[in-house]
Amino acid sequence: MIVHSLRLRHFRAHNDSRMTFAPKVNVLHGQNGAGKTNILEAIHYLCLSKSFLTTQDRLVLRVGAPFFELTGAFGGQRRSAVEVRLHFDPKKGKHLFTNGAPIERVADHVGMLPVVSFEPGDITITAGMPGERRRFVNNILCQAKPAYLEALTRYRRVLRQRNRLLMMAKRQGAAPDKATLASWDDALVQHGSRVIGIRAQFLTDFASFLHDAYRHLAAMEKNPAMSYSGSVSAARSWKVGAIEQAFRKQLAAAVKREHARGQTLVGPHRDEVKLTVDGLELRRYGSQGQHRTFGIAIKLAQYFYLNDRLGEPPVLLLDDVCDSLDSRRAEALLLLLQSDLVGQSLITAAGLETIRRFVPFEAGPNQRLRVHAGAVSVPDA
Amino acid sequence: MRYSSESIESLVEQFSRLPTIGRKSAQRLVAHVLKMTKEDVERFAKALLAVKERVKRCSICQNVTDDVPCALCRSDKRDQGLVCVVAESNDILALERTGEYVGVYHVLGGVISPLDGIGPDDLRIRELIQRLGPDAKHVIREVILAVNPTVEGDTTAFYLAQLLTPFGVQVTRLARGLPVGSDLSFSDEATLTRALAGRGPL
């Protein structure tokens, strides 16, 4: 997929900016705070209806503006030519339109315009709490498998209902009604097992893409790995039937603790995705450099995975990526972006020194855009 | 803006307590009432009161009715051994429109939802069990669970299935899948996935 053009109105630093993009590498350069990252964020918004930086829409609204509006022209194999418009008004909420027609369900839109983003805050994926890694996996699977989004949405709803039931019983100092709890247990196991099954299958499939990404980045380490571990990891196989059986068993074993705590203690909402390089757990033993390499490799792997599953290259959004890598890996990455393996990419940078050495802008499929104080211009060559 | 008339203000207030009616819609309705003849308004007010005074709940199926038991539960044209369990009275209207269903109904009055503070005791489940008991007038062969396929609906169905099976009654559920007359390519993936999982022989 390719983003041809973009317009940002009242969005963060931008009052009204319009720009067009080249089919391969697009470099956005300018000082910090000029509004480079905002442009990547806007594309992310149009593809997935949300930011990669915040969950609160009103935070991206330009100070004092009554609304923000993003418009992007996209082209690709899934949607040949589509104009996506996102309008947000703090009073009326967020509305998405494709070619002028309103989108009723955001879930129908997610995955139509595949996108992969990397930003420096993504370091939390490798270094942060388990929730960050679950979120990473969720983000990929929601784009790649609509059935996963459905299972996850239902699982979360069941979880909230079941937690409320347990909490109410705890407050009343009694055990929850057996038959009612058993009904929620069944729903929890049913949807939770689907979530676990899809996640586990995904990690198996993802391994080879992660290996490839490491190779492309010319990393020293040879053996990066992601494995599923968690409350229901006792399952001998990742068949849904086996997971359900293990899930029921774990749930039965946790009854007393769950009643005492008043919340659900078993299930995919507590599971962990363990990252290792050459056999050592990254979160505990990884160096800064290893974290950075893994952080970018995991995003590249996501890119290759989605490309493979969806049959079309996502748009790759890289925020300040060169600062996160040493010069050898930065070079490897910049050459990769220009190869046939990657489609369109947008990359932000404060300075052009590193990038200019490896990416030719004079003619052809690459482009650089200067961003200054919320305005975008094409500099003379 | 507030009206200078207290009675208008109070009617706006009452209308806006209705579901889906905001203050602006309420003001529009009041403006209309002011244009109505006194006779029309009286008829309207009487109809409102009559609903509260005359409508009762059927002692058998718990549906709203003027006469107890309701016409469906008294009818000898309906199969009294086949009971379709629905969440709300309005669901009966939808099923009756098909003209295909010959059995009778049972209205639960909602679904199990701890987040809304609704447990099994808040639903008319006890009344359903009574219909299966030894004192019941009709022998029930089959109970169809026709609750919405939401998380709460599914859980309520599971709860009822646990409860009803020991009575030796057949418990079934509405099929889920593709809407009739729809185009495969326009169906959302979740519906298609379920339709695939629940496919049947020709």
Interface residues (C-beta under 8 A of the other chain):
Chain A: R105 A107 D108 P146 A147 L149 E150 R154 R157 V158 R160 Q161 R162 R164 L165 M168 D177 A179 T180 A182 S183 W184 D186 A187 H191
Chain B: I112 S113 P114 L115 G119 P120 V151 E152 D154 T155 T156 F158 Y159 Q162 L163 D188 E189 A190 T193
